[in-house]
Amino acid sequence: MAPLHFGTKRRFWLSRAAGGLLMAAVSATMARTGAGTVVGWVGIVGVIFFGAATVVGIVQGARRGPRLTIDTDGIHDRTLGVGVIEWSDITSAEPYGVARQPFVALQLRDPSKYLARATGLKRFIARLNRRSGLSPFSVNLVGLDAEPWFVVKLIMTRCPPMQGPERGDY
């Protein structure tokens, strides 16, 4: 299998960074003019939130190289921060969306193998996902030139077939 690389849509992320910067500026004005009032506090929260969104947009928009690679070894989604997820560890995949943003849920034989590689923040997010009824590991397709069903099809053609109780054979 020739490696498939999915790059980041730079315009997507940089336009969001510009919007975040604009909203942070509006929030800063609110914080300054409404100091000590509810409006001021809302402004401070807005500066923090939209400031963080601006940073994320700039970092993602400035990223070089592919963010998602699917090759003979497995799947490497750089946003997961766990390295390559090997084909032998993936049992299934399915697309889903959160706030109209595309993701692909990965069901893994042993998620703990990859949780051990993750940073503390990524482990926290995986726990939140699991408690919300989602897979702890999902391929993030937000801001990529990748269609969820196409990615799922690629994954499912490479996954080893499930056997035994996982498949419902009792």
CYANA upper distance limits for C-alpha pairs under 8 A (distance plus 0.5 A):
  1 MET  CA     71 ASP  CA      6.66
  1 MET  CA     72 THR  CA      6.15
  2 ALA  CA     71 ASP  CA      6.80
  2 ALA  CA     72 THR  CA      7.97
  3 PRO  CA     69 THR  CA      7.23
  3 PRO  CA     70 ILE  CA      6.24
  3 PRO  CA     71 ASP  CA      4.77
  3 PRO  CA     72 THR  CA      7.62
  4 LEU  CA     69 THR  CA      6.12
  4 LEU  CA     70 ILE  CA      5.68
  4 LEU  CA     71 ASP  CA      6.76
  5 HIS  CA     66 PRO  CA      5.97
  5 HIS  CA     67 ARG  CA      8.00
  5 HIS  CA     68 LEU  CA      6.39
  5 HIS  CA     69 THR  CA      5.07
  5 HIS  CA     70 ILE  CA      7.12
  6 PHE  CA     66 PRO  CA      5.79
  6 PHE  CA     67 ARG  CA      6.62
  6 PHE  CA     68 LEU  CA      5.61
  6 PHE  CA     69 THR  CA      6.80
  6 PHE  CA    144 LEU  CA      6.95
  6 PHE  CA    145 ASP  CA      6.63
  6 PHE  CA    146 ALA  CA      7.08
  7 GLY  CA     65 GLY  CA      6.87
  7 GLY  CA     66 PRO  CA      4.74
  7 GLY  CA     67 ARG  CA      6.02
  7 GLY  CA     68 LEU  CA      7.39
  7 GLY  CA    144 LEU  CA      6.48
  7 GLY  CA    145 ASP  CA      7.03
  8 THR  CA     60 GLN  CA      7.93
  8 THR  CA     61 GLY  CA      7.75
  8 THR  CA     63 ARG  CA      7.93
  8 THR  CA     66 PRO  CA      7.25
  8 THR  CA     67 ARG  CA      6.82
  8 THR  CA    143 GLY  CA      6.35
  8 THR  CA    144 LEU  CA      5.28
  8 THR  CA    145 ASP  CA      7.37
  9 LYS  CA     13 TRP  CA      7.24
  9 LYS  CA     61 GLY  CA      7.77
  9 LYS  CA    143 GLY  CA      5.88
  9 LYS  CA    144 LEU  CA      6.02
  9 LYS  CA    145 ASP  CA      7.14
 10 ARG  CA     14 LEU  CA      6.53
 10 ARG  CA     60 GLN  CA      7.89
 10 ARG  CA     61 GLY  CA      4.96
 10 ARG  CA     62 ALA  CA      7.50
 10 ARG  CA     63 ARG  CA      8.50
 10 ARG  CA    143 GLY  CA      8.41
 11 ARG  CA     15 SER  CA      6.35
 11 ARG  CA     61 GLY  CA      7.50
 12 PHE  CA     16 ARG  CA      6.98
 12 PHE  CA     61 GLY  CA      8.04
 12 PHE  CA    143 GLY  CA      6.56
 13 TRP  CA     17 ALA  CA      6.70
 13 TRP  CA     57 GLY  CA      5.23
 13 TRP  CA     58 ILE  CA      7.32
 13 TRP  CA     60 GLN  CA      6.62
 13 TRP  CA     61 GLY  CA      5.33
 13 TRP  CA    143 GLY  CA      7.30
 14 LEU  CA     18 ALA  CA      6.71
 14 LEU  CA     57 GLY  CA      6.09
 14 LEU  CA     58 ILE  CA      6.42
 14 LEU  CA     60 GLN  CA      8.43
 14 LEU  CA     61 GLY  CA      5.72
 15 SER  CA     19 GLY  CA      6.75
 15 SER  CA     57 GLY  CA      8.26
 16 ARG  CA     20 GLY  CA      6.50
 16 ARG  CA     53 ALA  CA      8.27
 16 ARG  CA     54 THR  CA      7.58
 16 ARG  CA     57 GLY  CA      6.31
 17 ALA  CA     21 LEU  CA      6.59
 17 ALA  CA     53 ALA  CA      7.10
 17 ALA  CA     54 THR  CA      4.69
 17 ALA  CA     55 VAL  CA      7.42
 17 ALA  CA     56 VAL  CA      7.79
 17 ALA  CA     57 GLY  CA      4.88
 17 ALA  CA     58 ILE  CA      6.26
 18 ALA  CA     22 LEU  CA      6.75
 18 ALA  CA     54 THR  CA      7.40
 19 GLY  CA     23 MET  CA      6.69
 19 GLY  CA     54 THR  CA      8.14
 20 GLY  CA     24 ALA  CA      6.49
 20 GLY  CA     50 PHE  CA      5.40
 20 GLY  CA     51 GLY  CA      7.01
 20 GLY  CA     53 ALA  CA      6.23
 20 GLY  CA     54 THR  CA      5.28
 21 LEU  CA     25 ALA  CA      6.69
 21 LEU  CA     50 PHE  CA      7.21
 21 LEU  CA     51 GLY  CA      7.07
 21 LEU  CA     54 THR  CA      6.15
 22 LEU  CA     26 VAL  CA      6.88
 23 MET  CA     27 SER  CA      6.56
 23 MET  CA     46 GLY  CA      8.03
 23 MET  CA     47 VAL  CA      8.25
 23 MET  CA     50 PHE  CA      6.69
 24 ALA  CA     28 ALA  CA      6.53
 24 ALA  CA     46 GLY  CA      6.73
 24 ALA  CA     47 VAL  CA      5.16
 24 ALA  CA     48 ILE  CA      8.20
 24 ALA  CA     49 PHE  CA      8.35
 24 ALA  CA     50 PHE  CA      5.55
 24 ALA  CA     51 GLY  CA      6.22
 25 ALA  CA     29 THR  CA      6.82
 25 ALA  CA     47 VAL  CA      7.83
 26 VAL  CA     30 MET  CA      6.84
 26 VAL  CA     43 GLY  CA      8.34
 27 SER  CA     31 ALA  CA      6.63
 27 SER  CA     42 VAL  CA      8.04
 27 SER  CA     43 GLY  CA      4.76
 27 SER  CA     44 ILE  CA      7.16
 27 SER  CA     45 VAL  CA      8.41
 27 SER  CA     46 GLY  CA      5.67
 27 SER  CA     47 VAL  CA      5.84
 28 ALA  CA     32 ARG  CA      6.61
 28 ALA  CA     43 GLY  CA      6.30
 28 ALA  CA     44 ILE  CA      7.25
 28 ALA  CA     46 GLY  CA      8.17
 28 ALA  CA     47 VAL  CA      6.38
 29 THR  CA     33 THR  CA      6.54
 29 THR  CA     43 GLY  CA      7.77
 30 MET  CA     34 GLY  CA      6.19
 30 MET  CA     35 ALA  CA      8.48
 30 MET  CA     39 VAL  CA      6.71
 30 MET  CA     40 GLY  CA      6.12
 30 MET  CA     42 VAL  CA      8.08
 30 MET  CA     43 GLY  CA      5.33
 30 MET  CA     44 ILE  CA      8.43
 31 ALA  CA     35 ALA  CA      6.11
 31 ALA  CA     39 VAL  CA      7.21
 31 ALA  CA     40 GLY  CA      4.39
 31 ALA  CA     41 TRP  CA      6.87
 31 ALA  CA     42 VAL  CA      7.62
 31 ALA  CA     43 GLY  CA      4.73
 31 ALA  CA     44 ILE  CA      5.97
 32 ARG  CA     40 GLY  CA      7.11
 32 ARG  CA     43 GLY  CA      8.43
 33 THR  CA     40 GLY  CA      7.42
 34 GLY  CA     38 VAL  CA      7.87
 34 GLY  CA     39 VAL  CA      5.74
 34 GLY  CA     40 GLY  CA      4.65
 34 GLY  CA     41 TRP  CA      8.37
 35 ALA  CA     39 VAL  CA      8.01
 35 ALA  CA     40 GLY  CA      5.09
 35 ALA  CA     41 TRP  CA      7.90
 36 GLY  CA     40 GLY  CA      6.40
 36 GLY  CA     41 TRP  CA      7.66
 37 THR  CA     41 TRP  CA      6.94
 38 VAL  CA     42 VAL  CA      6.63
 39 VAL  CA     43 GLY  CA      6.59
 40 GLY  CA     44 ILE  CA      6.83
 41 TRP  CA     45 VAL  CA      6.81
 42 VAL  CA     46 GLY  CA      6.57
 43 GLY  CA     47 VAL  CA      6.65
 44 ILE  CA     48 ILE  CA      6.90
 45 VAL  CA     49 PHE  CA      6.63
 46 GLY  CA     50 PHE  CA      6.22
 46 GLY  CA     51 GLY  CA      8.29
 47 VAL  CA     51 GLY  CA      5.94
 48 ILE  CA     52 ALA  CA      6.60
 49 PHE  CA     53 ALA  CA      6.81
 50 PHE  CA     54 THR  CA      6.55
 51 GLY  CA     55 VAL  CA      6.89
 52 ALA  CA     56 VAL  CA      6.77
 53 ALA  CA     57 GLY  CA      6.61
 54 THR  CA     58 ILE  CA      6.69
 55 VAL  CA     59 VAL  CA      6.58
 56 VAL  CA     60 GLN  CA      6.50
 57 GLY  CA     61 GLY  CA      6.27
 58 ILE  CA     62 ALA  CA      6.40
 59 VAL  CA     63 ARG  CA      6.71
 67 ARG  CA     76 HIS  CA      8.41
 67 ARG  CA     77 ASP  CA      6.47
 67 ARG  CA     78 ARG  CA      5.91
 67 ARG  CA     79 THR  CA      7.82
 67 ARG  CA    144 LEU  CA      8.47
 68 LEU  CA     75 ILE  CA      7.84
 68 LEU  CA     76 HIS  CA      6.16
 68 LEU  CA     77 ASP  CA      5.02
 68 LEU  CA     78 ARG  CA      6.89
 69 THR  CA     75 ILE  CA      6.37
 69 THR  CA     76 HIS  CA      5.62
 69 THR  CA     77 ASP  CA      7.06
 70 ILE  CA     74 GLY  CA      6.37
 70 ILE  CA     75 ILE  CA      5.18
 70 ILE  CA     76 HIS  CA      6.96
 71 ASP  CA     75 ILE  CA      7.18
 73 ASP  CA     84 VAL  CA      7.76
 73 ASP  CA     85 ILE  CA      8.38
 73 ASP  CA     86 GLU  CA      6.31
 73 ASP  CA     87 TRP  CA      7.24
 74 GLY  CA     84 VAL  CA      6.44
 74 GLY  CA     85 ILE  CA      5.90
 74 GLY  CA     86 GLU  CA      4.87
 74 GLY  CA     87 TRP  CA      5.43
 75 ILE  CA     84 VAL  CA      5.87
 75 ILE  CA     85 ILE  CA      5.66
 75 ILE  CA     86 GLU  CA      7.14
 75 ILE  CA     87 TRP  CA      8.04
 76 HIS  CA     83 GLY  CA      6.31
 76 HIS  CA     84 VAL  CA      4.94
 76 HIS  CA     85 ILE  CA      6.79
 77 ASP  CA     81 GLY  CA      7.80
 77 ASP  CA     83 GLY  CA      7.90
 77 ASP  CA     84 VAL  CA      8.01
 77 ASP  CA    139 VAL  CA      6.81
 77 ASP  CA    140 ASN  CA      7.98
 78 ARG  CA     82 VAL  CA      8.22
 78 ARG  CA     83 GLY  CA      7.67
 79 THR  CA    140 ASN  CA      7.64
 80 LEU  CA    118 ALA  CA      8.23
 80 LEU  CA    122 LYS  CA      7.62
 80 LEU  CA    137 PHE  CA      7.98
 80 LEU  CA    138 SER  CA      8.36
 80 LEU  CA    139 VAL  CA      7.97
 81 GLY  CA    117 ARG  CA      8.23
 81 GLY  CA    118 ALA  CA      6.47
 81 GLY  CA    119 THR  CA      7.96
 81 GLY  CA    122 LYS  CA      7.99
 82 VAL  CA    114 TYR  CA      6.41
 82 VAL  CA    115 LEU  CA      8.00
 82 VAL  CA    117 ARG  CA      5.80
 82 VAL  CA    118 ALA  CA      5.82
 83 GLY  CA    117 ARG  CA      8.41
 85 ILE  CA     89 ASP  CA      7.47
 85 ILE  CA     90 ILE  CA      8.11
 85 ILE  CA    114 TYR  CA      8.22
 86 GLU  CA     90 ILE  CA      7.45
 87 TRP  CA    158 ARG  CA      6.99
 87 TRP  CA    159 CYS  CA      5.98
 87 TRP  CA    160 PRO  CA      7.67
 88 SER  CA    159 CYS  CA      7.07
 88 SER  CA    160 PRO  CA      6.70
 89 ASP  CA    108 LEU  CA      5.93
 89 ASP  CA    109 ARG  CA      5.75
 89 ASP  CA    110 ASP  CA      7.34
 90 ILE  CA    106 LEU  CA      7.21
 90 ILE  CA    107 GLN  CA      6.41
 90 ILE  CA    108 LEU  CA      5.07
 90 ILE  CA    109 ARG  CA      6.74
 90 ILE  CA    159 CYS  CA      6.54
 90 ILE  CA    160 PRO  CA      8.23
 91 THR  CA    106 LEU  CA      8.15
 91 THR  CA    107 GLN  CA      6.00
 91 THR  CA    108 LEU  CA      6.07
 91 THR  CA    109 ARG  CA      6.79
 91 THR  CA    159 CYS  CA      6.80
 91 THR  CA    160 PRO  CA      7.58
 91 THR  CA    161 PRO  CA      7.91
 91 THR  CA    162 MET  CA      6.88
 92 SER  CA    106 LEU  CA      6.56
 92 SER  CA    107 GLN  CA      5.70
 92 SER  CA    108 LEU  CA      7.90
 92 SER  CA    155 ILE  CA      8.31
 92 SER  CA    156 MET  CA      6.98
 92 SER  CA    159 CYS  CA      7.57
 93 ALA  CA    104 VAL  CA      6.88
 93 ALA  CA    105 ALA  CA      5.92
 93 ALA  CA    106 LEU  CA      5.17
 93 ALA  CA    107 GLN  CA      6.62
 93 ALA  CA    152 VAL  CA      6.38
 93 ALA  CA    155 ILE  CA      7.38
 93 ALA  CA    156 MET  CA      7.24
 94 GLU  CA    104 VAL  CA      5.95
 94 GLU  CA    105 ALA  CA      5.83
 94 GLU  CA    106 LEU  CA      7.49
 94 GLU  CA    152 VAL  CA      6.56
 95 PRO  CA    102 PRO  CA      7.71
 95 PRO  CA    103 PHE  CA      6.29
 95 PRO  CA    104 VAL  CA      4.78
 95 PRO  CA    105 ALA  CA      6.62
 95 PRO  CA    148 PRO  CA      6.20
 95 PRO  CA    149 TRP  CA      7.07
 95 PRO  CA    152 VAL  CA      7.25
 96 TYR  CA    102 PRO  CA      6.66
 96 TYR  CA    103 PHE  CA      5.92
 96 TYR  CA    104 VAL  CA      6.53
 96 TYR  CA    105 ALA  CA      7.56
 97 GLY  CA    101 GLN  CA      5.63
 97 GLY  CA    102 PRO  CA      5.15
 97 GLY  CA    103 PHE  CA      6.21
 98 VAL  CA    102 PRO  CA      7.31
 98 VAL  CA    103 PHE  CA      8.17
101 GLN  CA    141 LEU  CA      8.08
101 GLN  CA    142 VAL  CA      6.38
102 PRO  CA    140 ASN  CA      7.36
102 PRO  CA    141 LEU  CA      5.86
102 PRO  CA    142 VAL  CA      6.38
102 PRO  CA    148 PRO  CA      6.97
103 PHE  CA    138 SER  CA      6.72
103 PHE  CA    139 VAL  CA      6.06
103 PHE  CA    140 ASN  CA      5.38
103 PHE  CA    141 LEU  CA      5.85
103 PHE  CA    142 VAL  CA      7.79
103 PHE  CA    148 PRO  CA      7.25
104 VAL  CA    138 SER  CA      5.81
104 VAL  CA    139 VAL  CA      5.47
104 VAL  CA    140 ASN  CA      7.28
104 VAL  CA    141 LEU  CA      8.05
104 VAL  CA    148 PRO  CA      6.95
104 VAL  CA    151 VAL  CA      8.22
104 VAL  CA    152 VAL  CA      7.41
105 ALA  CA    134 LEU  CA      7.90
105 ALA  CA    135 SER  CA      6.13
105 ALA  CA    137 PHE  CA      6.85
105 ALA  CA    138 SER  CA      4.80
105 ALA  CA    139 VAL  CA      6.91
106 LEU  CA    135 SER  CA      6.80
106 LEU  CA    136 PRO  CA      8.43
106 LEU  CA    137 PHE  CA      6.21
106 LEU  CA    138 SER  CA      6.00
106 LEU  CA    139 VAL  CA      7.78
107 GLN  CA    135 SER  CA      6.88
107 GLN  CA    137 PHE  CA      8.00
110 ASP  CA    114 TYR  CA      8.25
111 PRO  CA    115 LEU  CA      6.65
111 PRO  CA    136 PRO  CA      8.09
111 PRO  CA    137 PHE  CA      8.47
112 SER  CA    116 ALA  CA      6.50
113 LYS  CA    117 ARG  CA      7.65
114 TYR  CA    118 ALA  CA      7.07
115 LEU  CA    123 ARG  CA      6.53
115 LEU  CA    126 ALA  CA      8.50
118 ALA  CA    122 LYS  CA      6.15
118 ALA  CA    123 ARG  CA      6.50
119 THR  CA    123 ARG  CA      6.73
120 GLY  CA    124 PHE  CA      6.69
121 LEU  CA    125 ILE  CA      6.78
122 LYS  CA    126 ALA  CA      6.65
123 ARG  CA    127 ARG  CA      6.74
124 PHE  CA    128 LEU  CA      6.79
125 ILE  CA    129 ASN  CA      6.62
125 ILE  CA    136 PRO  CA      8.17
126 ALA  CA    130 ARG  CA      6.71
126 ALA  CA    135 SER  CA      8.20
126 ALA  CA    136 PRO  CA      4.74
126 ALA  CA    137 PHE  CA      6.91
127 ARG  CA    131 ARG  CA      6.64
127 ARG  CA    136 PRO  CA      6.96
128 LEU  CA    132 SER  CA      6.64
128 LEU  CA    136 PRO  CA      8.32
129 ASN  CA    133 GLY  CA      6.96
129 ASN  CA    134 LEU  CA      5.47
129 ASN  CA    135 SER  CA      6.64
129 ASN  CA    136 PRO  CA      5.78
129 ASN  CA    137 PHE  CA      8.49
130 ARG  CA    134 LEU  CA      5.54
130 ARG  CA    135 SER  CA      6.16
130 ARG  CA    136 PRO  CA      5.70
141 LEU  CA    145 ASP  CA      8.36
141 LEU  CA    146 ALA  CA      6.99
141 LEU  CA    147 GLU  CA      8.30
141 LEU  CA    148 PRO  CA      7.79
146 ALA  CA    150 PHE  CA      7.85
146 ALA  CA    151 VAL  CA      7.48
147 GLU  CA    151 VAL  CA      6.83
148 PRO  CA    152 VAL  CA      6.66
149 TRP  CA    153 LYS  CA      6.57
150 PHE  CA    154 LEU  CA      6.78
151 VAL  CA    155 ILE  CA      6.71
152 VAL  CA    156 MET  CA      6.54
153 LYS  CA    157 THR  CA      6.67
154 LEU  CA    158 ARG  CA      7.16
155 ILE  CA    159 CYS  CA      6.74
162 MET  CA    166 GLU  CA      7.03
162 MET  CA    167 ARG  CA      6.40
163 GLN  CA    167 ARG  CA      6.37
163 GLN  CA    169 ASP  CA      8.18
164 GLY  CA    168 GLY  CA      7.42
164 GLY  CA    169 ASP  CA      5.91
164 GLY  CA    170 TYR  CA      7.61
165 PRO  CA    169 ASP  CA      5.63
165 PRO  CA    170 TYR  CA      6.25
